[in-house]
């Protein structure tokens, strides 16, 4: 889902266990950048994630619901 205020993608759910949960993502976070490149929308995020290599770590810049920003390291996996 697109972030309600400005660019980014809103996290509406986190798969447990999964790469996002392991990295520290929670429902309500806004994803701002992936691998140093800004995320403009949920569609943009989906395209970027699809191009990632499973198992290769990538940084994820997040704004939590509290307004705090954090850089997380996530290791994308394969969903089966």
Buried (B, 14 or more C-beta within 10 A) or exposed (E): EBBEEEBBBBBEEBEEEBBBEBBBBEEEBBBBBBBEEEBBBBEBBEEBBEEBEEEEEBBBBBBBEEEEEEEBEBEBBEEE
